[in-house]
Amino acid sequence: MNDGLWPSPPPDNDDPQNSATQALPAHGNIRWVRSRKSLVLQAIENGFLSEAEALDRYNLSSEELHNWREHFRRTGEAGLSTTALLRDRRS
């Protein structure tokens, strides 16, 4: 599942599943800064969170999640900033 764009979970962690999900943003109203978006994308790509779980847990649309993923693949975490996403939406 990891295509090389996403960091892999730490190999020396006793329970990477538990550690990865604990690092995810909490449920509820979230201020989506780029680091939080990146954490969610990494969890999905590394199999710690399914896309359906992410959509439900964070009340995201599939279009929004798709946009995050595309911006991350093109420009890395910097592409996840609100400014970058809005700039792309206007063009």
Backbone as JSON Lines, residues from 0, in Angstrom:
{"i":0,"aa":"M","n":[0.81,-1.19,0.0],"ca":[0.0,0.0,0.0],"c":[0.86,1.26,0.0]}
{"i":1,"aa":"N","n":[2.03,1.21,0.58],"ca":[2.92,2.36,0.63],"c":[3.63,2.48,-0.71]}
{"i":2,"aa":"D","n":[3.41,3.59,-1.42],"ca":[4.0,3.77,-2.74],"c":[5.3,4.55,-2.72]}
{"i":3,"aa":"G","n":[5.89,4.75,-1.57],"ca":[7.15,5.45,-1.46],"c":[7.01,6.94,-1.22]}
{"i":4,"aa":"L","n":[5.81,7.49,-1.41],"ca":[5.59,8.92,-1.16],"c":[5.33,9.2,0.32]}
{"i":5,"aa":"W","n":[4.94,8.19,1.04],"ca":[4.5,8.35,2.41],"c":[5.5,7.71,3.35]}
{"i":6,"aa":"P","n":[5.76,8.35,4.48],"ca":[6.66,7.72,5.46],"c":[6.06,6.42,5.97]}
{"i":7,"aa":"S","n":[6.89,5.45,6.17],"ca":[6.44,4.18,6.73],"c":[6.39,4.29,8.25]}
{"i":8,"aa":"P","n":[5.59,3.44,8.9],"ca":[5.56,3.48,10.35],"c":[6.92,3.1,10.93]}
{"i":9,"aa":"P","n":[7.24,3.59,12.1],"ca":[8.54,3.26,12.69],"c":[8.69,1.76,12.9]}
{"i":10,"aa":"P","n":[9.8,1.16,12.46],"ca":[9.96,-0.29,12.54],"c":[10.15,-0.8,13.96]}
{"i":11,"aa":"D","n":[10.62,0.03,14.88],"ca":[10.9,-0.44,16.23],"c":[9.73,-0.22,17.19]}
{"i":12,"aa":"N","n":[8.61,0.23,16.7],"ca":[7.45,0.47,17.55],"c":[6.77,-0.86,17.88]}
{"i":13,"aa":"D","n":[6.45,-1.08,19.15],"ca":[5.81,-2.33,19.56],"c":[4.45,-2.52,18.91]}
{"i":14,"aa":"D","n":[3.68,-1.46,18.81],"ca":[2.34,-1.54,18.23],"c":[2.12,-0.35,17.3]}
{"i":15,"aa":"P","n":[2.59,-0.42,16.06],"ca":[2.48,0.72,15.17],"c":[1.04,1.13,14.89]}
{"i":16,"aa":"Q","n":[0.12,0.16,14.89],"ca":[-1.29,0.49,14.65],"c":[-1.8,1.42,15.74]}
{"i":17,"aa":"N","n":[-1.56,1.07,16.97],"ca":[-2.02,1.88,18.09],"c":[-1.34,3.24,18.1]}
{"i":18,"aa":"S","n":[-0.06,3.27,17.88],"ca":[0.71,4.51,17.88],"c":[0.24,5.44,16.77]}
{"i":19,"aa":"A","n":[0.01,4.9,15.59],"ca":[-0.41,5.71,14.45],"c":[-1.79,6.31,14.67]}
{"i":20,"aa":"T","n":[-2.71,5.52,15.19],"ca":[-4.05,6.05,15.4],"c":[-4.09,7.05,16.55]}
{"i":21,"aa":"Q","n":[-3.21,6.91,17.53],"ca":[-3.15,7.88,18.61],"c":[-2.62,9.23,18.12]}
{"i":22,"aa":"A","n":[-1.79,9.21,17.09],"ca":[-1.22,10.44,16.55],"c":[-2.21,11.2,15.66]}
{"i":23,"aa":"L","n":[-3.3,10.55,15.28],"ca":[-4.28,11.19,14.41],"c":[-5.02,12.29,15.15]}
{"i":24,"aa":"P","n":[-5.51,13.3,14.4],"ca":[-6.32,14.34,15.03],"c":[-7.56,13.74,15.69]}
{"i":25,"aa":"A","n":[-8.03,14.38,16.74],"ca":[-9.22,13.92,17.45],"c":[-10.46,14.11,16.56]}
{"i":26,"aa":"H","n":[-11.52,13.41,16.92],"ca":[-12.8,13.58,16.22],"c":[-13.33,14.97,16.51]}
{"i":27,"aa":"G","n":[-14.32,15.39,15.73],"ca":[-14.99,16.65,16.0],"c":[-14.48,17.79,15.14]}
{"i":28,"aa":"N","n":[-14.77,18.98,15.6],"ca":[-14.36,20.18,14.85],"c":[-12.85,20.33,14.91]}
{"i":29,"aa":"I","n":[-12.25,20.4,13.75],"ca":[-10.81,20.45,13.64],"c":[-10.41,21.63,12.77]}
{"i":30,"aa":"R","n":[-9.41,22.33,13.2],"ca":[-8.79,23.33,12.32],"c":[-7.78,22.56,11.48]}
{"i":31,"aa":"W","n":[-8.06,22.45,10.2],"ca":[-7.27,21.6,9.31],"c":[-6.02,22.3,8.83]}
{"i":32,"aa":"V","n":[-4.98,22.27,9.63],"ca":[-3.67,22.75,9.19],"c":[-3.02,21.63,8.39]}
{"i":33,"aa":"R","n":[-2.02,21.99,7.61],"ca":[-1.44,21.01,6.69],"c":[-0.83,19.8,7.39]}
{"i":34,"aa":"S","n":[-0.29,19.98,8.6],"ca":[0.3,18.84,9.3],"c":[-0.77,17.81,9.69]}
{"i":35,"aa":"R","n":[-1.96,18.26,10.05],"ca":[-3.04,17.33,10.4],"c":[-3.55,16.61,9.15]}
{"i":36,"aa":"K","n":[-3.67,17.33,8.06],"ca":[-4.08,16.7,6.8],"c":[-3.08,15.62,6.41]}
{"i":37,"aa":"S","n":[-1.8,15.94,6.56],"ca":[-0.74,15.0,6.22],"c":[-0.82,13.74,7.09]}
{"i":38,"aa":"L","n":[-1.09,13.91,8.38],"ca":[-1.21,12.74,9.27],"c":[-2.34,11.82,8.83]}
{"i":39,"aa":"V","n":[-3.47,12.39,8.45],"ca":[-4.6,11.58,8.01],"c":[-4.25,10.86,6.7]}
{"i":40,"aa":"L","n":[-3.64,11.56,5.77],"ca":[-3.25,10.93,4.5],"c":[-2.24,9.8,4.72]}
{"i":41,"aa":"Q","n":[-1.29,10.02,5.6],"ca":[-0.29,8.99,5.9],"c":[-0.94,7.77,6.53]}
{"i":42,"aa":"A","n":[-1.89,7.99,7.43],"ca":[-2.58,6.87,8.07],"c":[-3.36,6.05,7.05]}
{"i":43,"aa":"I","n":[-3.99,6.72,6.1],"ca":[-4.73,6.01,5.05],"c":[-3.75,5.23,4.17]}
{"i":44,"aa":"E","n":[-2.7,5.87,3.72],"ca":[-1.75,5.22,2.82],"c":[-1.01,4.06,3.46]}
{"i":45,"aa":"N","n":[-0.8,4.13,4.77],"ca":[-0.09,3.06,5.46],"c":[-1.03,2.0,6.04]}
{"i":46,"aa":"G","n":[-2.33,2.12,5.77],"ca":[-3.29,1.11,6.17],"c":[-3.75,1.17,7.61]}
{"i":47,"aa":"F","n":[-3.47,2.28,8.3],"ca":[-3.91,2.42,9.68],"c":[-5.34,2.95,9.78]}
{"i":48,"aa":"L","n":[-5.82,3.52,8.69],"ca":[-7.16,4.12,8.64],"c":[-7.66,3.95,7.22]}
{"i":49,"aa":"S","n":[-8.89,3.46,7.07],"ca":[-9.43,3.33,5.72],"c":[-9.96,4.69,5.27]}
{"i":50,"aa":"E","n":[-10.11,4.84,3.98],"ca":[-10.65,6.09,3.45],"c":[-12.06,6.32,4.0]}
{"i":51,"aa":"A","n":[-12.87,5.27,4.05],"ca":[-14.24,5.39,4.57],"c":[-14.22,5.83,6.04]}
{"i":52,"aa":"E","n":[-13.31,5.27,6.83],"ca":[-13.2,5.67,8.23],"c":[-12.81,7.13,8.36]}
{"i":53,"aa":"A","n":[-11.88,7.57,7.52],"ca":[-11.45,8.97,7.55],"c":[-12.6,9.91,7.2]}
{"i":54,"aa":"L","n":[-13.35,9.55,6.16],"ca":[-14.48,10.39,5.75],"c":[-15.5,10.51,6.88]}
{"i":55,"aa":"D","n":[-15.79,9.39,7.52],"ca":[-16.76,9.38,8.61],"c":[-16.22,10.07,9.86]}
{"i":56,"aa":"R","n":[-15.01,9.72,10.24],"ca":[-14.42,10.24,11.48],"c":[-14.27,11.76,11.46]}
{"i":57,"aa":"Y","n":[-13.91,12.3,10.28],"ca":[-13.64,13.74,10.19],"c":[-14.68,14.5,9.38]}
{"i":58,"aa":"N","n":[-15.78,13.83,9.02],"ca":[-16.87,14.46,8.28],"c":[-16.34,15.17,7.02]}
{"i":59,"aa":"L","n":[-15.54,14.43,6.26],"ca":[-14.96,14.95,5.03],"c":[-15.74,14.43,3.83]}
{"i":60,"aa":"S","n":[-15.71,15.16,2.75],"ca":[-16.26,14.64,1.5],"c":[-15.15,13.88,0.78]}
{"i":61,"aa":"S","n":[-15.55,12.95,-0.07],"ca":[-14.54,12.21,-0.83],"c":[-13.78,13.16,-1.76]}
{"i":62,"aa":"E","n":[-14.44,14.19,-2.25],"ca":[-13.78,15.19,-3.11],"c":[-12.69,15.94,-2.33]}
{"i":63,"aa":"E","n":[-12.99,16.31,-1.1],"ca":[-12.01,17.03,-0.28],"c":[-10.78,16.15,-0.02]}
{"i":64,"aa":"L","n":[-11.01,14.91,0.36],"ca":[-9.91,13.99,0.62],"c":[-9.1,13.75,-0.66]}
{"i":65,"aa":"H","n":[-9.78,13.61,-1.78],"ca":[-9.1,13.43,-3.05],"c":[-8.22,14.65,-3.37]}
{"i":66,"aa":"N","n":[-8.73,15.85,-3.13],"ca":[-7.95,17.07,-3.37],"c":[-6.71,17.11,-2.5]}
{"i":67,"aa":"W","n":[-6.84,16.75,-1.23],"ca":[-5.67,16.71,-0.34],"c":[-4.62,15.78,-0.91]}
{"i":68,"aa":"R","n":[-5.08,14.59,-1.3],"ca":[-4.15,13.57,-1.8],"c":[-3.43,14.06,-3.06]}
{"i":69,"aa":"E","n":[-4.14,14.65,-3.98],"ca":[-3.54,15.14,-5.21],"c":[-2.54,16.27,-4.93]}
{"i":70,"aa":"H","n":[-2.9,17.18,-4.07],"ca":[-1.98,18.29,-3.73],"c":[-0.73,17.75,-3.05]}
{"i":71,"aa":"F","n":[-0.9,16.78,-2.18],"ca":[0.26,16.21,-1.49],"c":[1.18,15.51,-2.49]}
{"i":72,"aa":"R","n":[0.62,14.78,-3.4],"ca":[1.44,14.06,-4.4],"c":[2.19,15.01,-5.31]}
{"i":73,"aa":"R","n":[1.57,16.16,-5.61],"ca":[2.23,17.12,-6.51],"c":[3.28,17.97,-5.81]}
{"i":74,"aa":"T","n":[2.99,18.43,-4.59],"ca":[3.87,19.43,-3.97],"c":[4.25,19.13,-2.53]}
{"i":75,"aa":"G","n":[3.91,17.93,-2.04],"ca":[4.25,17.59,-0.65],"c":[3.33,18.29,0.34]}
{"i":76,"aa":"E","n":[3.76,18.29,1.59],"ca":[2.93,18.85,2.65],"c":[2.6,20.33,2.42]}
{"i":77,"aa":"A","n":[3.49,21.07,1.8],"ca":[3.24,22.5,1.54],"c":[1.99,22.69,0.69]}
{"i":78,"aa":"G","n":[1.68,21.72,-0.18],"ca":[0.5,21.81,-1.01],"c":[-0.8,21.64,-0.27]}
{"i":79,"aa":"L","n":[-0.73,21.25,1.0],"ca":[-1.93,21.04,1.8],"c":[-2.36,22.3,2.54]}
{"i":80,"aa":"S","n":[-1.61,23.38,2.42],"ca":[-2.0,24.61,3.1],"c":[-3.29,25.14,2.48]}
{"i":81,"aa":"T","n":[-4.07,25.83,3.27],"ca":[-5.33,26.38,2.78],"c":[-5.09,27.31,1.61]}
{"i":82,"aa":"T","n":[-4.04,28.11,1.69],"ca":[-3.71,29.04,0.61],"c":[-3.45,28.29,-0.7]}
{"i":83,"aa":"A","n":[-2.68,27.22,-0.64],"ca":[-2.38,26.44,-1.84],"c":[-3.64,25.8,-2.41]}
{"i":84,"aa":"L","n":[-4.48,25.25,-1.55],"ca":[-5.7,24.6,-2.01],"c":[-6.65,25.61,-2.65]}
{"i":85,"aa":"L","n":[-6.78,26.8,-2.04],"ca":[-7.66,27.83,-2.61],"c":[-7.11,28.37,-3.92]}
{"i":86,"aa":"R","n":[-5.8,28.54,-3.99],"ca":[-5.17,29.03,-5.21],"c":[-5.46,28.09,-6.37]}
{"i":87,"aa":"D","n":[-5.35,26.8,-6.11],"ca":[-5.58,25.8,-7.15],"c":[-7.06,25.76,-7.54]}
{"i":88,"aa":"R","n":[-7.93,25.93,-6.59],"ca":[-9.37,25.89,-6.86],"c":[-9.79,27.04,-7.77]}
{"i":89,"aa":"R","n":[-9.12,28.19,-7.63],"ca":[-9.48,29.37,-8.43],"c":[-8.95,29.28,-9.85]}
{"i":90,"aa":"S","n":[-7.92,28.48,-10.08],"ca":[-7.33,28.44,-11.43],"c":[-7.98,27.4,-12.3]}
